[in-house]
């Protein structure tokens, strides 16, 4: 399945249930944060013995809400990710950032 097909499937799912009215950017931002914390909870107390099925479920929720946000804002997820990657490449040049987790302003 291609990204545009997935976006259409998500859009249809929400429209069929008349849920678009609940999907304001603010509400979707909250939902992304909540689901991201549920993903984080999968690793609470045990970073290595996590349940992969639970992680996949929560990751899918995060991605779903992120894609819904892109739909609501009418932005192309591929385009905005590429733009951010270009920005990050400038902030974190390989020769300074390779193998370190230092923030860009401390490199």
Secondary structure, DSSP 8 states (H G I E B T S, - for coil): --HHHHHHHHHHHHHHTT-GGG--HHHHHHHHHHHHHHHHHTTTT-SSS--HHHHHHHHHHHHHHHHHHHHHHT--HHHHHHHHHHHHHHHS-HHHHTT----GGG-
